[in-house]
Amino acid sequence: MRINVIGTSGSGKTTFGRKLANVLDLPCIEMDAVYWGPNWSFPPEEEFISRLSGLLEGEKWVLDGNYTRTMGFKWDRVQAVVWLNFSFARTVYQAIKRALGRLFDQEELWPGTGNRESLKMLFSKDSIVLWTLQKYHRHVKRNVGYIYNEDFSKIKFHRIRSPREANIFFQLIKTYPDFILNNEFGITRKSL
């Protein structure tokens, strides 16, 4: 199984992806951990693509993250996409809660990077909360487009709109692990 969990920043991709990987007993790949280097540095594009490509060579994984510039190769291999599409209010709330939690905990976000949330970052133009506020609606429109895109017709899409739906989805996956590859959850053309 090769699965990509997508959604706007603050939607809970990493938490959801880890839980899904655990339920399906698959390795979990966090794209932010692949991308970010020490002191919030980022690798040259070729290096990032090479590192991520290497991690995606396996036959079984759950990948959390969007990074649209990687779609050309990651979705060539993806079998299912889980889109966390919680409401705007819930997603902004989760982004704020996450940022404040990271600010107070001061845990290193990705091992070996030294990257930690800071008050300066929270209120900067690079703020994850600001990013969520600015990009949420654009990402929803883009993700709906993916579902209709013929280039991705072989991919099973799952659209999860609430924590309640997430719980139902996990119950389905625990009972019928192949559901994720053979069916679609939360996708009806009328609801899009």
C-alpha positions as a Markdown table, in Angstrom:
| # | Residue | x | y | z |
|---|---|---|---|---|
| 1 | Met | 0.0 | 0.0 | 0.0 |
| 2 | Arg | 1.2 | 3.5 | -0.9 |
| 3 | Ile | -0.8 | 6.2 | 0.6 |
| 4 | Asn | -0.5 | 10.0 | 0.7 |
| 5 | Val | -2.2 | 12.0 | 3.4 |
| 6 | Ile | -2.8 | 15.6 | 2.3 |
| 7 | Gly | -4.5 | 18.7 | 3.7 |
| 8 | Thr | -3.9 | 22.3 | 4.5 |
| 9 | Ser | -1.3 | 23.2 | 7.2 |
| 10 | Gly | -2.9 | 22.6 | 10.6 |
| 11 | Ser | -5.3 | 19.9 | 9.3 |
| 12 | Gly | -3.5 | 17.2 | 11.3 |
| 13 | Lys | -1.7 | 15.3 | 8.5 |
| 14 | Thr | 1.2 | 14.1 | 10.5 |
| 15 | Thr | -0.9 | 12.9 | 13.4 |
| 16 | Phe | -3.4 | 11.2 | 11.1 |
| 17 | Gly | -0.6 | 9.7 | 8.9 |
| 18 | Arg | 1.2 | 8.2 | 11.9 |
| 19 | Lys | -2.0 | 6.7 | 13.2 |
| 20 | Leu | -2.9 | 5.3 | 9.7 |
| 21 | Ala | 0.7 | 3.9 | 9.3 |
| 22 | Asn | 0.4 | 2.2 | 12.8 |
| 23 | Val | -3.1 | 0.7 | 12.0 |
| 24 | Leu | -1.8 | -0.7 | 8.6 |
| 25 | Asp | 1.6 | -1.6 | 10.0 |
| 26 | Leu | 3.4 | 0.6 | 7.3 |
| 27 | Pro | 6.4 | 2.9 | 7.5 |
| 28 | Cys | 5.4 | 6.6 | 7.8 |
| 29 | Ile | 7.3 | 9.3 | 5.9 |
| 30 | Glu | 6.9 | 12.9 | 7.1 |
| 31 | Met | 7.7 | 15.2 | 4.2 |
| 32 | Asp | 8.5 | 18.1 | 6.5 |
| 33 | Ala | 11.2 | 16.0 | 8.2 |
| 34 | Val | 12.7 | 15.2 | 4.8 |
| 35 | Tyr | 12.6 | 18.8 | 3.7 |
| 36 | Trp | 13.7 | 21.0 | 6.7 |
| 37 | Gly | 17.3 | 21.2 | 7.7 |
| 38 | Pro | 19.0 | 22.8 | 10.7 |
| 39 | Asn | 18.1 | 26.4 | 11.5 |
| 40 | Trp | 15.0 | 26.2 | 9.2 |
| 41 | Ser | 17.2 | 25.7 | 6.2 |
| 42 | Phe | 16.0 | 23.9 | 3.2 |
| 43 | Pro | 17.9 | 21.8 | 0.7 |
| 44 | Pro | 18.4 | 22.5 | -3.0 |
| 45 | Glu | 15.4 | 21.3 | -4.9 |
| 46 | Glu | 17.3 | 18.5 | -6.6 |
| 47 | Glu | 18.5 | 17.2 | -3.2 |
| 48 | Phe | 15.0 | 17.2 | -1.7 |
| 49 | Ile | 13.5 | 15.4 | -4.7 |
| 50 | Ser | 16.3 | 12.9 | -4.7 |
| 51 | Arg | 15.9 | 12.2 | -0.9 |
| 52 | Leu | 12.1 | 11.9 | -1.2 |
| 53 | Ser | 12.3 | 9.7 | -4.3 |
| 54 | Gly | 14.6 | 7.3 | -2.5 |
| 55 | Leu | 12.2 | 7.0 | 0.4 |
| 56 | Leu | 9.2 | 6.4 | -1.9 |
| 57 | Glu | 10.9 | 3.5 | -3.8 |
| 58 | Gly | 9.4 | 1.0 | -1.3 |
| 59 | Glu | 6.2 | -0.8 | -1.9 |
| 60 | Lys | 4.6 | 0.1 | 1.4 |
| 61 | Trp | 4.4 | 3.5 | 3.0 |
| 62 | Val | 2.2 | 6.3 | 4.3 |
| 63 | Leu | 3.4 | 9.7 | 3.2 |
| 64 | Asp | 2.1 | 12.8 | 5.0 |
| 65 | Gly | 2.5 | 16.1 | 3.1 |
| 66 | Asn | 1.5 | 18.1 | 0.1 |
| 67 | Tyr | 4.5 | 19.7 | -1.6 |
| 68 | Thr | 2.8 | 20.0 | -4.9 |
| 69 | Arg | 6.1 | 20.2 | -6.8 |
| 70 | Thr | 6.6 | 16.5 | -5.9 |
| 71 | Met | 3.3 | 15.3 | -7.4 |
| 72 | Gly | 5.0 | 14.4 | -10.7 |
| 73 | Phe | 6.7 | 11.4 | -9.2 |
| 74 | Lys | 4.9 | 10.7 | -5.9 |
| 75 | Trp | 1.4 | 10.3 | -7.4 |
| 76 | Asp | 2.8 | 8.1 | -10.1 |
| 77 | Arg | 3.2 | 5.5 | -7.4 |
| 78 | Val | 0.4 | 6.5 | -4.9 |
| 79 | Gln | -2.6 | 4.1 | -4.7 |
| 80 | Ala | -4.7 | 6.1 | -2.3 |
| 81 | Val | -4.9 | 9.7 | -1.1 |
| 82 | Val | -6.5 | 10.7 | 2.2 |
| 83 | Trp | -7.5 | 14.3 | 2.2 |
| 84 | Leu | -8.1 | 15.9 | 5.6 |
| 85 | Asn | -10.7 | 18.6 | 4.7 |
| 86 | Phe | -11.9 | 19.8 | 8.0 |
| 87 | Ser | -13.8 | 23.1 | 8.1 |
| 88 | Phe | -11.9 | 26.4 | 7.9 |
| 89 | Ala | -12.6 | 27.3 | 11.5 |
| 90 | Arg | -11.5 | 23.9 | 12.8 |
| 91 | Thr | -8.3 | 23.9 | 10.7 |
| 92 | Val | -7.3 | 27.4 | 11.8 |
| 93 | Tyr | -8.1 | 26.4 | 15.4 |
| 94 | Gln | -5.8 | 23.3 | 15.1 |
| 95 | Ala | -3.0 | 25.4 | 13.5 |
| 96 | Ile | -3.1 | 27.9 | 16.4 |
| 97 | Lys | -3.3 | 25.1 | 19.0 |
| 98 | Arg | -0.4 | 23.3 | 17.4 |
| 99 | Ala | 1.8 | 26.5 | 17.1 |
| 100 | Leu | 1.1 | 27.5 | 20.7 |
| 101 | Gly | 1.8 | 23.9 | 21.9 |
| 102 | Arg | 5.1 | 23.8 | 20.1 |
| 103 | Leu | 6.0 | 27.3 | 21.3 |
| 104 | Phe | 5.5 | 26.3 | 25.0 |
| 105 | Asp | 6.9 | 22.7 | 24.7 |
| 106 | Gln | 10.0 | 23.9 | 22.8 |
| 107 | Glu | 10.5 | 20.4 | 21.5 |
| 108 | Glu | 12.7 | 19.9 | 18.4 |
| 109 | Leu | 10.3 | 19.5 | 15.5 |
| 110 | Trp | 12.5 | 17.1 | 13.4 |
| 111 | Pro | 15.5 | 15.3 | 15.0 |
| 112 | Gly | 18.9 | 16.8 | 14.4 |
| 113 | Thr | 17.5 | 20.1 | 13.0 |
| 114 | Gly | 17.3 | 22.2 | 16.2 |
| 115 | Asn | 14.1 | 23.7 | 14.7 |
| 116 | Arg | 11.7 | 24.9 | 17.3 |
| 117 | Glu | 8.6 | 27.1 | 17.2 |
| 118 | Ser | 9.4 | 30.7 | 18.3 |
| 119 | Leu | 7.2 | 33.7 | 19.2 |
| 120 | Lys | 9.0 | 35.6 | 16.5 |
| 121 | Met | 8.1 | 32.9 | 13.9 |
| 122 | Leu | 4.5 | 32.8 | 15.1 |
| 123 | Phe | 4.0 | 36.4 | 14.3 |
| 124 | Ser | 6.2 | 36.6 | 11.1 |
| 125 | Lys | 5.2 | 36.5 | 7.5 |
| 126 | Asp | 6.3 | 32.8 | 7.6 |
| 127 | Ser | 3.8 | 32.0 | 10.4 |
| 128 | Ile | 2.1 | 28.7 | 9.9 |
| 129 | Val | -1.2 | 30.2 | 11.2 |
| 130 | Leu | -0.9 | 33.0 | 8.6 |
| 131 | Trp | -0.2 | 30.4 | 5.9 |
| 132 | Thr | -3.3 | 28.5 | 6.9 |
| 133 | Leu | -5.5 | 31.6 | 6.8 |
| 134 | Gln | -4.1 | 32.6 | 3.4 |
| 135 | Lys | -4.0 | 29.2 | 1.7 |
| 136 | Tyr | -7.0 | 27.1 | 3.1 |
| 137 | His | -9.6 | 28.0 | 0.4 |
| 138 | Arg | -7.1 | 27.8 | -2.4 |
| 139 | His | -6.0 | 24.3 | -1.3 |
| 140 | Val | -9.6 | 23.1 | -1.1 |
| 141 | Lys | -10.2 | 24.2 | -4.6 |
| 142 | Arg | -7.0 | 22.6 | -5.8 |
| 143 | Asn | -7.7 | 19.3 | -4.1 |
| 144 | Val | -11.2 | 19.1 | -5.6 |
| 145 | Gly | -9.5 | 19.5 | -8.9 |
| 146 | Tyr | -7.3 | 16.6 | -8.3 |
| 147 | Ile | -10.3 | 14.3 | -7.7 |
| 148 | Tyr | -11.7 | 15.2 | -11.1 |
| 149 | Asn | -8.3 | 15.1 | -12.9 |
| 150 | Glu | -8.1 | 12.2 | -15.3 |
| 151 | Asp | -4.4 | 11.9 | -14.7 |
| 152 | Phe | -5.2 | 10.7 | -11.2 |
| 153 | Ser | -8.1 | 8.4 | -12.0 |
| 154 | Lys | -6.3 | 5.3 | -10.9 |
| 155 | Ile | -6.0 | 6.8 | -7.3 |
| 156 | Lys | -8.6 | 6.1 | -4.7 |
| 157 | Phe | -9.5 | 9.3 | -2.9 |
| 158 | His | -10.8 | 9.6 | 0.6 |
| 159 | Arg | -12.2 | 12.9 | 1.8 |
| 160 | Ile | -12.4 | 13.3 | 5.6 |
| 161 | Arg | -14.3 | 16.3 | 6.8 |
| 162 | Ser | -14.4 | 15.9 | 10.6 |
| 163 | Pro | -12.9 | 14.1 | 13.5 |
| 164 | Arg | -16.0 | 12.0 | 13.6 |
| 165 | Glu | -15.5 | 10.9 | 10.0 |
| 166 | Ala | -11.8 | 10.2 | 10.8 |
| 167 | Asn | -12.9 | 7.8 | 13.5 |
| 168 | Ile | -15.4 | 6.1 | 11.2 |
| 169 | Phe | -12.6 | 5.8 | 8.6 |
| 170 | Phe | -10.2 | 4.2 | 11.1 |
| 171 | Gln | -12.8 | 1.7 | 12.2 |
| 172 | Leu | -13.3 | 0.7 | 8.5 |
| 173 | Ile | -9.6 | 0.4 | 7.9 |
| 174 | Lys | -9.1 | -1.7 | 11.1 |
| 175 | Thr | -11.9 | -4.0 | 10.0 |
| 176 | Tyr | -11.2 | -4.0 | 6.3 |
| 177 | Pro | -7.6 | -2.9 | 5.6 |
| 178 | Asp | -8.1 | -3.2 | 1.8 |
| 179 | Phe | -11.0 | -0.7 | 1.9 |
| 180 | Ile | -8.5 | 2.0 | 1.4 |
| 181 | Leu | -7.4 | 0.6 | -2.0 |
| 182 | Asn | -10.8 | -0.7 | -3.2 |
| 183 | Asn | -13.3 | 2.0 | -2.2 |
| 184 | Glu | -13.6 | 5.7 | -1.7 |
| 185 | Phe | -14.7 | 7.4 | 1.5 |
| 186 | Gly | -16.5 | 10.8 | 1.6 |
| 187 | Ile | -16.3 | 11.2 | -2.2 |
| 188 | Thr | -19.6 | 11.7 | -4.1 |
| 189 | Arg | -19.6 | 13.9 | -7.1 |
| 190 | Lys | -22.6 | 15.8 | -5.7 |
| 191 | Ser | -20.8 | 16.7 | -2.5 |
| 192 | Leu | -17.8 | 18.3 | -4.2 |
